[in-house]
Amino acid sequence: MNTFKPHSRYGIAAVVPFLIAMLAAALTNLPYGLTSDMAAGPQLTLIVAFFWIARRPELLPPFVLFFIGIWHDALSGAPMGLTPLLLLVVRAAIVEQNVIVFSQSFVLGWIGFAAVVTLATGLEWAVVSWMQGSVYLGWPSILQVLLSMAFYVPVALVCSLLDRWTIRGRRS
């Protein structure tokens, strides 16, 4: 049976991706003043989850992603279960399909993220439209994708530094 024991390899540094993802979920829901519509902010939770899933998927197993997604939905007022669904689909697309390209270079990771955030936002748009019983405007979703793609660079750089300082530094 495959059990979740990252601490044996990474020590206390194994909680870094979880803590960063939880912080990202909280920061995602802050009013930035970037747009007049709160729904059009960057998807920081997805950025952080994508980064760590592509590089160290063992540190964000499905049950941890589910918990992070529920936390995100509780803070944002989104339909409960929507973000966990999106995060689990992203994980399945990367890990289960054995896509290692995203961890090979920063540019490939950014391109991969652009595809993932576009698909995830489209799925989110479709689910919310279906739940409301009418199609809502797509402009905030397009803006959200563009903002998320722009925010990927600084957020991934911070995650990369944390990876280097905590997790890589702990391996022998």
Residue frames as qw, qx, qy, qz and C-alpha x, y, z in Angstrom:
[[0.000, 0.890, 0.457, 0.000, 0.00, 0.00, 0.00],
 [0.410, 0.407, -0.007, 0.816, 1.32, 3.43, -0.95],
 [0.359, -0.783, -0.429, 0.272, 1.22, 5.66, 2.13],
 [0.203, 0.878, -0.010, 0.433, 1.95, 9.35, 2.38],
 [0.711, -0.608, -0.035, 0.351, 5.23, 9.78, 4.29],
 [0.509, 0.757, -0.072, 0.403, 7.18, 12.64, 2.73],
 [0.378, -0.880, 0.244, -0.152, 8.67, 13.59, 6.10],
 [0.885, -0.272, 0.286, 0.249, 11.04, 10.66, 5.98],
 [0.692, 0.353, 0.242, 0.582, 12.73, 12.11, 2.90],
 [0.195, 0.683, 0.115, 0.695, 12.19, 15.84, 3.30],
 [0.303, -0.188, -0.566, 0.744, 11.76, 16.35, 7.02],
 [0.059, 0.645, 0.480, -0.592, 9.79, 19.35, 8.20],
 [0.046, 0.352, -0.382, -0.853, 10.35, 20.99, 4.79],
 [0.057, 0.269, 0.908, 0.317, 7.63, 18.66, 3.44],
 [0.043, 0.715, 0.626, -0.309, 4.97, 21.05, 4.74],
 [0.130, -0.385, 0.176, 0.897, 6.28, 24.02, 2.72],
 [0.085, -0.169, -0.673, -0.715, 4.10, 23.36, -0.39],
 [0.249, -0.604, -0.757, -0.002, 1.02, 22.88, 1.80],
 [0.246, -0.646, -0.314, 0.651, 1.63, 26.08, 3.77],
 [0.076, -0.238, 0.350, 0.903, 2.35, 28.10, 0.62],
 [0.139, -0.333, -0.771, -0.524, -0.81, 26.75, -1.03],
 [0.255, -0.680, -0.649, 0.229, -2.91, 27.62, 2.03],
 [0.193, -0.549, -0.049, 0.812, -1.43, 31.13, 2.05],
 [0.027, -0.007, 0.587, 0.809, -2.08, 31.43, -1.69],
 [0.153, -0.552, -0.790, -0.216, -5.73, 30.51, -1.13],
 [0.228, -0.737, -0.410, 0.487, -6.04, 33.29, 1.43],
 [0.175, -0.443, 0.228, 0.849, -4.21, 35.80, -0.77],
 [0.096, 0.267, 0.758, 0.587, -6.33, 34.88, -3.79],
 [0.157, -0.712, -0.677, -0.101, -9.36, 36.23, -1.99],
 [0.264, -0.554, -0.184, 0.768, -7.90, 39.62, -1.08],
 [0.396, 0.871, 0.289, -0.014, -9.18, 42.65, -2.99],
 [0.651, -0.092, 0.204, 0.725, -6.18, 43.77, -5.04],
 [0.149, 0.802, 0.090, -0.571, -7.83, 46.67, -6.82],
 [0.295, -0.190, 0.694, 0.629, -6.53, 45.29, -10.12],
 [0.122, -0.312, -0.707, -0.623, -10.01, 45.10, -11.55],
 [0.429, -0.230, 0.140, -0.862, -13.44, 46.31, -10.61],
 [0.884, -0.124, -0.240, -0.381, -14.63, 42.70, -10.44],
 [0.506, -0.576, 0.616, -0.180, -13.30, 40.58, -7.56],
 [0.925, 0.113, 0.359, -0.060, -13.80, 37.40, -9.62],
 [0.704, 0.682, -0.099, 0.168, -11.11, 38.54, -12.05],
 [0.319, -0.812, 0.489, -0.003, -8.11, 38.18, -9.75],
 [0.409, 0.481, -0.772, -0.074, -5.18, 35.84, -10.37],
 [0.931, -0.234, -0.182, -0.214, -5.62, 32.20, -9.38],
 [0.030, -0.716, 0.648, -0.258, -2.74, 32.04, -6.91],
 [0.753, -0.228, 0.563, -0.253, -3.88, 28.73, -5.46],
 [0.901, 0.409, 0.142, -0.019, -3.76, 27.11, -8.89],
 [0.394, 0.800, -0.419, 0.173, -0.34, 28.64, -9.61],
 [0.301, -0.591, 0.693, -0.283, 1.17, 27.27, -6.40],
 [0.845, -0.005, 0.493, -0.208, -0.50, 23.87, -6.78],
 [0.802, 0.594, -0.063, 0.000, 0.63, 23.58, -10.41],
 [0.186, 0.783, -0.562, 0.191, 4.22, 24.46, -9.52],
 [0.410, -0.446, 0.747, -0.272, 4.51, 21.89, -6.75],
 [0.884, 0.188, 0.368, -0.216, 2.56, 19.16, -8.56],
 [0.708, 0.673, -0.213, 0.015, 4.85, 19.51, -11.57],
 [0.253, 0.681, -0.617, 0.303, 8.01, 19.31, -9.44],
 [0.035, 0.185, -0.884, 0.428, 7.23, 17.38, -6.26],
 [0.593, -0.271, -0.421, -0.630, 3.80, 15.74, -6.58],
 [0.601, -0.214, -0.737, 0.225, 4.44, 13.52, -3.56],
 [0.172, -0.097, -0.459, 0.866, 4.22, 16.63, -1.35],
 [0.447, 0.139, 0.106, -0.877, 0.70, 17.48, -2.55],
 [0.057, 0.141, 0.979, 0.134, -1.21, 14.19, -2.65],
 [0.210, -0.462, -0.617, -0.601, -4.91, 14.21, -3.58],
 [0.431, -0.682, -0.577, 0.126, -6.26, 14.47, -0.02],
 [0.359, -0.433, -0.115, 0.819, -4.04, 17.50, 0.68],
 [0.026, 0.107, 0.433, 0.895, -5.18, 19.17, -2.55],
 [0.302, -0.587, -0.693, -0.290, -8.78, 18.44, -1.61],
 [0.424, -0.649, -0.423, 0.469, -8.28, 20.15, 1.77],
 [0.250, -0.248, 0.142, 0.925, -6.58, 23.16, 0.14],
 [0.086, -0.302, -0.609, -0.729, -9.45, 23.42, -2.36],
 [0.363, -0.677, -0.640, -0.016, -12.10, 23.30, 0.38],
 [0.385, -0.531, -0.202, 0.727, -10.19, 26.03, 2.27],
 [0.126, -0.025, 0.372, 0.919, -10.13, 28.12, -0.93],
 [0.219, -0.482, -0.677, -0.512, -13.86, 27.63, -1.56],
 [0.403, -0.670, -0.554, 0.285, -14.73, 28.47, 2.06],
 [0.306, -0.448, -0.046, 0.839, -12.76, 31.72, 1.86],
 [0.034, -0.044, 0.461, 0.886, -14.01, 32.75, -1.57],
 [0.530, 0.315, 0.390, -0.684, -17.65, 31.76, -1.32],
 [0.383, 0.290, -0.705, -0.522, -17.29, 29.60, -4.42],
 [0.893, -0.114, -0.173, -0.400, -19.49, 26.53, -4.74],
 [0.544, -0.540, 0.633, -0.109, -18.03, 24.02, -2.26],
 [0.821, 0.036, 0.557, 0.119, -16.10, 21.36, -4.08],
 [0.605, 0.796, 0.037, -0.006, -15.35, 23.34, -7.24],
 [0.081, 0.848, -0.522, 0.046, -11.74, 24.21, -6.43],
 [0.589, -0.350, 0.728, -0.019, -10.90, 20.73, -5.08],
 [0.810, 0.429, 0.400, -0.020, -12.29, 19.31, -8.32],
 [0.461, 0.869, -0.177, 0.037, -10.13, 21.65, -10.40],
 [0.192, -0.743, 0.638, -0.063, -6.99, 20.93, -8.36],
 [0.718, -0.119, 0.685, -0.041, -7.54, 17.17, -8.55],
 [0.760, 0.612, 0.219, 0.005, -8.10, 17.35, -12.32],
 [0.236, 0.885, -0.399, 0.051, -4.86, 19.33, -12.69],
 [0.442, -0.533, 0.719, -0.065, -3.00, 16.78, -10.57],
 [0.813, 0.185, 0.551, -0.038, -4.43, 13.90, -12.57],
 [0.623, 0.782, -0.002, -0.007, -3.52, 15.59, -15.84],
 [0.127, 0.827, -0.538, 0.106, 0.08, 16.11, -14.74],
 [0.377, -0.461, 0.783, -0.181, 0.90, 13.15, -12.47],
 [0.777, 0.144, 0.580, -0.196, -1.34, 10.39, -13.75],
 [0.739, 0.671, 0.050, -0.019, -0.43, 11.16, -17.35],
 [0.785, -0.284, 0.177, 0.522, 3.24, 11.33, -16.33],
 [0.381, 0.856, 0.080, 0.341, 3.79, 14.77, -17.82],
 [0.683, -0.468, -0.048, 0.558, 7.35, 15.65, -16.79],
 [0.446, 0.538, 0.223, 0.679, 7.81, 18.38, -19.37],
 [0.205, -0.908, -0.172, -0.321, 6.55, 21.10, -17.00],
 [0.653, -0.722, 0.118, 0.194, 9.41, 20.54, -14.57],
 [0.813, 0.191, 0.173, 0.523, 12.11, 20.62, -17.25],
 [0.336, 0.158, 0.033, 0.928, 12.38, 24.37, -17.73],
 [0.065, 0.422, 0.420, -0.801, 10.74, 27.52, -16.50],
 [0.317, 0.252, -0.347, -0.846, 9.44, 28.47, -19.95],
 [0.382, -0.112, -0.861, -0.316, 7.89, 25.03, -20.52],
 [0.155, -0.369, -0.783, 0.477, 6.33, 25.24, -17.07],
 [0.172, 0.384, 0.143, -0.896, 4.85, 28.63, -17.91],
 [0.393, 0.120, -0.598, -0.688, 3.47, 27.36, -21.22],
 [0.332, -0.216, -0.918, 0.007, 2.04, 24.31, -19.46],
 [0.032, -0.400, -0.597, 0.695, 0.49, 26.52, -16.81],
 [0.276, 0.248, -0.184, -0.910, -1.04, 28.75, -19.48],
 [0.444, -0.063, -0.769, -0.457, -2.78, 25.72, -20.97],
 [0.314, -0.299, -0.852, 0.295, -3.87, 24.40, -17.57],
 [0.039, 0.363, 0.402, -0.840, -5.21, 27.73, -16.29],
 [0.359, 0.134, -0.382, -0.841, -7.11, 28.27, -19.54],
 [0.480, -0.159, -0.821, -0.266, -8.73, 24.84, -19.33],
 [0.266, -0.318, -0.756, 0.507, -9.39, 25.07, -15.58],
 [0.139, 0.289, 0.188, -0.929, -10.95, 28.54, -15.89],
 [0.433, 0.033, -0.557, -0.708, -13.07, 27.34, -18.81],
 [0.435, -0.248, -0.865, 0.020, -14.26, 24.39, -16.73],
 [0.129, -0.332, -0.564, 0.745, -14.98, 26.69, -13.79],
 [0.266, 0.175, -0.147, -0.936, -16.90, 29.07, -16.07],
 [0.478, -0.089, -0.724, -0.489, -18.97, 26.19, -17.47],
 [0.368, -0.304, -0.831, 0.284, -19.79, 24.74, -14.04],
 [0.010, -0.336, -0.393, 0.856, -20.78, 28.11, -12.56],
 [0.354, 0.102, -0.351, -0.861, -22.90, 28.95, -15.63],
 [0.472, -0.181, -0.826, -0.250, -24.60, 25.57, -15.36],
 [0.277, -0.337, -0.742, 0.509, -25.24, 26.01, -11.63],
 [0.110, 0.324, 0.189, -0.921, -26.71, 29.49, -12.18],
 [0.485, 0.532, 0.688, -0.091, -28.86, 28.25, -15.02],
 [0.428, 0.898, 0.099, -0.030, -27.58, 30.91, -17.39],
 [0.753, 0.237, -0.009, 0.614, -24.35, 31.75, -19.14],
 [0.263, -0.894, -0.074, 0.355, -22.53, 34.54, -17.39],
 [0.378, 0.897, -0.226, -0.035, -20.14, 36.91, -19.14],
 [0.941, 0.041, -0.053, 0.333, -16.82, 35.40, -20.08],
 [0.293, 0.817, -0.208, 0.450, -14.77, 38.61, -19.88],
 [0.483, -0.740, 0.393, -0.254, -13.88, 38.25, -16.16],
 [0.944, -0.119, 0.292, 0.098, -12.73, 34.69, -16.86],
 [0.712, 0.576, -0.010, 0.401, -10.50, 35.83, -19.73],
 [0.022, -0.853, 0.296, -0.430, -9.05, 38.55, -17.52],
 [0.765, -0.528, 0.340, -0.144, -8.51, 35.99, -14.75],
 [0.936, 0.174, 0.143, 0.271, -6.54, 33.75, -17.12],
 [0.473, 0.722, -0.121, 0.490, -4.35, 36.64, -18.26],
 [0.321, -0.801, 0.330, -0.382, -3.70, 37.83, -14.70],
 [0.904, -0.322, 0.283, -0.014, -2.88, 34.28, -13.61],
 [0.842, 0.383, 0.034, 0.378, -0.43, 33.87, -16.48],
 [0.199, 0.802, -0.229, 0.514, 1.24, 37.16, -15.52],
 [0.540, -0.684, 0.351, -0.343, 1.39, 36.24, -11.82],
 [0.995, 0.002, -0.061, 0.081, 2.84, 32.80, -12.60],
 [0.589, 0.559, -0.324, 0.485, 6.32, 34.25, -13.09],
 [0.089, -0.618, 0.483, -0.614, 6.82, 35.89, -9.67],
 [0.815, -0.342, 0.240, -0.401, 4.90, 33.21, -7.75],
 [0.974, 0.159, -0.120, 0.105, 6.81, 30.36, -9.41],
 [0.430, 0.597, -0.431, 0.523, 10.10, 32.14, -8.75],
 [0.414, -0.558, 0.441, -0.568, 9.25, 32.43, -5.04],
 [0.955, -0.127, 0.141, -0.226, 8.23, 28.75, -4.95],
 [0.823, 0.419, -0.282, 0.262, 11.44, 27.83, -6.74],
 [0.112, 0.631, -0.510, 0.574, 13.50, 29.70, -4.16],
 [0.681, -0.405, 0.375, -0.482, 11.61, 28.00, -1.33],
 [0.988, 0.135, -0.069, -0.041, 12.19, 24.66, -3.02],
 [0.606, 0.536, -0.408, 0.422, 15.91, 25.37, -3.27],
 [0.090, -0.589, 0.494, -0.633, 16.27, 26.68, 0.30],
 [0.671, -0.304, 0.440, -0.514, 14.14, 24.09, 2.09],
 [0.954, 0.095, 0.199, -0.201, 13.54, 20.89, 0.21],
 [0.772, 0.533, -0.280, 0.205, 16.59, 20.55, -2.05],
 [0.034, 0.700, -0.547, 0.457, 18.82, 21.67, 0.79],
 [0.708, -0.366, 0.459, -0.393, 17.49, 18.82, 2.98],
 [0.972, 0.224, -0.038, -0.064, 18.26, 16.03, 0.53],
 [0.514, -0.637, 0.512, 0.261, 21.59, 14.31, 0.85]]
